[in-house]
Structures are given as structure tokens and as C-alpha cells.
Amino acid sequence: MAFIAILIIPSLIVGITSYDEAKTDLNETILQTAKDNVSILDKIVDDELENKYIDVTYFAKLLTQGNYNPDQLQNVQSKFEQYIQLHPEIETIYSASSNNQFIHAPVGEIPEGFNPLESSWYKDAEKANGEIIVSSPYKSKATGNMVIAIAKQNADKSGVIGMDLNIDDIVKNI
């Protein structure tokens, strides 16, 4: 009996110690993997947003009061259509002037009574005084996708440019 105890007790001690070390190592590995994944996700989102910040700033400088004149609206519409074709992650790009001219791509029906000057993206961008605003995620009425609005007041303060970034696509790419 003493002989069996001499064999079993050290084996139990080695087994328990090995189990505890493996458990600790596994927990540390899982935690590090989670941290790495969050870091990668953060980088992807930051890169995507940074690119859109550059784009919205470009359009905010490009669009002036003159672009909202009837003879210039088609030119702006064409630029928006080109942008949408080059950036499938953008669901909609739009701009509203302070005198309530509204341009958007892709072209679609605007709900009856829609006033862009009353939209949160317009009001928030106007209050931000030239800084870029990013909305909380919301479900697009047109597609049902989760999107965020990125908007900025035009450089000459004649209106606001905005775009809806499909964040469903970002999540799928992770």
C-alpha cells in the first residue's frame, strides 16, 4: 500500500501542477488573441474612417454656394455618381445647401416632406463648425443595412456634405 501511495502522490502532484500551468497558459493565450483581434479591428475601422474623412474634406472644399445653382447641380450629381461607383462601401453621398438644395447619389426617391436642414447630420455638422462629425450607427431606411453618417460643413459654410458608410461591410471583412 505504501508503495502505491509513493507512486500515486507524485503523479497527482505532477498532474495537478501541469493542469494549472496549461490552464494559465491557455487563458493568457485566449486573452492575448482577443487583444490582438480588438487591435486589428480598431486599425481597420480607423483606416476606413480616415479615408472617408479625407474624402468628405475634399468634397467640403469643392462644394461652394455656386455648386448649388441650377446650372451646376448636374455637375455635382455626376461627381457623386462617380464617387459611389468607386466606393461601394458608401451607400449614399449627399449634400444640402443652406437654401435647402439637396443633391444625392445614388438617385432615389426622397420621402415627402423631407427637409435636409432638419436632419441630424446637417444640424450636427453645422454646429461642429468645419469639424467632421460621425453619427451613431443606425439602420438605413433604403437598404436596412447598418450605416454611420460622416458629415462636414462646406468650407464656405454654404451647406453640408455627408456620406453613409455601410458598417455591415466592415464587419464582414473582419
Secondary structure, DSSP 8 states (H G I E B T S, - for coil): -HHHHHHHHHHHHHHHHHHHHHHHHHHHHHHHHHHHHHHHHHHHHHHHHHHHHHHHHHHHHH--GGGGSTTTHHHHHHHHHHHHHH-TTEEEEEEEETT--EEEES-----TT--GGGSHHHHHHHHTTTS-EE---EE-TTT--EEEEEEEE-TTSSEEEEEEEEHHHHHHT-
